[in-house]
Amino acid sequence: MQPSCWTRWSVYEYMKHRFVRTGRVPDEAELLAELPNIDRSELSEGMEEFRLILGDWPIAGGDRSCSAR
């Protein structure tokens, strides 16, 4: 299998743009659909980076799926 070109920064940027556009944080299933073949460690690290930046920012509709573990 060919290595994925997606990195933690791909995850972070996707999450950031999705949040700014919609006020919602994408869940893991959405990220996996948008970033096929991403390494799980890169996915986790990108999500964590986004959580660090987002902090306690209010989420539209109470969607805090990014921080659910």
C-alpha positions as CSV (number, residue, x, y, z in Angstrom):
1,M,0.0,0.0,0.0
2,Q,1.2,3.5,-0.9
3,P,1.8,5.8,2.0
4,S,-0.7,8.6,2.5
5,C,0.1,12.1,1.6
6,W,-2.1,13.4,4.5
7,T,-0.5,14.7,7.6
8,R,-1.6,16.1,11.0
9,W,-1.6,19.5,9.4
10,S,-4.1,18.3,6.7
11,V,-6.4,17.2,9.6
12,Y,-5.9,20.5,11.4
13,E,-6.6,22.6,8.3
14,Y,-9.7,20.6,7.3
15,M,-11.1,20.9,10.8
16,K,-10.3,24.6,11.0
17,H,-12.0,25.4,7.7
18,R,-15.0,23.2,8.4
19,F,-15.4,24.9,11.8
20,V,-15.1,28.4,10.4
21,R,-17.6,27.7,7.6
22,T,-20.2,25.9,9.7
23,G,-19.5,26.4,13.4
24,R,-19.3,22.6,13.7
25,V,-16.4,20.3,14.5
26,P,-16.1,17.3,12.1
27,D,-16.1,13.9,13.8
28,E,-13.6,11.2,13.1
29,A,-15.8,9.5,10.6
30,E,-16.0,12.6,8.5
31,L,-12.2,13.1,8.7
32,L,-11.6,9.5,7.6
33,A,-13.9,10.0,4.6
34,E,-12.2,13.3,3.6
35,L,-8.7,12.1,4.2
36,P,-8.5,8.6,2.9
37,N,-5.7,6.3,4.0
38,I,-4.4,8.7,6.6
39,D,-2.2,7.2,9.3
40,R,-4.1,6.9,12.6
41,S,-1.3,8.7,14.5
42,E,-1.4,11.6,12.1
43,L,-5.2,11.7,12.5
44,S,-5.0,11.7,16.3
45,E,-2.3,14.4,16.4
46,G,-4.1,16.7,14.0
47,M,-7.3,16.4,16.1
48,E,-5.4,17.1,19.2
49,E,-3.7,20.2,17.7
50,F,-7.2,21.5,16.7
51,R,-8.5,20.8,20.2
52,L,-5.6,22.8,21.7
53,I,-6.4,25.8,19.5
54,L,-10.2,25.5,19.9
55,G,-10.1,25.3,23.7
56,D,-13.5,26.1,25.2
57,W,-14.7,28.1,22.2
58,P,-18.5,27.8,22.0
59,I,-19.7,25.2,19.5
60,A,-22.9,25.8,17.4
61,G,-25.5,23.3,18.4
62,G,-23.4,21.9,21.2
63,D,-21.4,19.7,18.8
64,R,-18.2,18.9,20.6
65,S,-17.5,15.7,18.8
66,C,-13.8,16.6,18.3
67,S,-13.2,16.4,22.0
68,A,-15.2,13.2,22.7
69,R,-13.1,10.3,23.6
